[in-house]
Amino acid sequence: MSGPNTNYDPVQVAALDEAAIAEMVDQAVTAIRAADSIAGLKQARLDHLGDRSPIALANREIGALPPEARRVAGQRIGQARGRITEVFREREAEVTAAELEATLRAERLDMTLPVELHPQGAVHPVTALIDQLNDVFTAMGWEVAEGPELEGEWLNFDALNIGPDHPSRGTTDTLFVDPIDHGLVMRTHTSPVQIRALLNRDLPVYVVCPGRTYRADEYDPTHLPVFHQIEGLCVDKGITMAHLKGTLDHFARELFGDVRTRLRPHYFPFTEPSAEMDLECFVCRGESVGNPDRPCRTCRSEGWIEWGGCGVVNPRVLAAVGIDADVYSGFAFGMGIERTLMFRNGAEDMREMVEGDVRYSRTLRGGAR
């Protein structure tokens, strides 16, 4: 048995020859530096550092060498691989920076050019005012109640003590839904929500009912066929007109600041006694009354502005929903939200509120006092 070949010279293996390895390095460096894109670099790396590259094939020859020759061949291959890797990383950084610069140059924006910005929307002033009105009453412990806009005739009229011959039940005032004999109307006020609250809730009831209403009204600066109301209802034991006055005074101060109010006798089928609530004119503060030298367009020199109707709930309304009027009493009120917006913000034409111009919404914000 022969001994190990201690005289083996790795230079005699062509793939491990120093000149051959140097040639491999030169070819790899040339190919890598010639690559001008990331894709080209990937191909160069595969060709000269991959599993089938010349340097990888030469590395496989080391295993066949005797132990004393492996160290020299391994150092030679390792140095060559390190040199190729170093050149690859340098070129990769250069190509990456060049491609990024080219991309930025191609996607460059000229910030001096005029730009048409898309305007942002705005909360409609009616919506903003409804939110504020709800906040006033929820802060007092009331609930916000809602109901359908297509309503039954009994809920819209009969339960509210509005008889079949009442003028408001005619087609000149109310929008009926065909066929008319089905008794469906587009609600003329949010009072049906109050009736639903009395039918569905346990007593006592404290609800405020904002919402959209419909009437066969003219479309002019002070009237809309579709508008918004907010109505309030309180039914409890021992409720009097004084509770109504105190609630509405607080409501008015929250909306208009330090303003005087008054209740003027009126008639409504669903309340008894009934009243119209007036606000002291917040433009002239009553100084235009009897003063021709200082007329006021807002209150027409009357000193007061009509705001809404109110009163003590009619016992017939309580009886219609099964409530004992000898035990319980209550009050109700209702105001137009668009009209409130006109009073508070100086809007002159209701039609502008429904035209959908966002500039109007930005100008006439419901939350501003």
Summary of the structure (lengths in Angstrom):
residues: 369
radius of gyration: 43.7
end to end distance: 111.0
largest distance: 139.4
contacts: 1076
relative contact order: 0.10
helix: 45%
strand: 18%
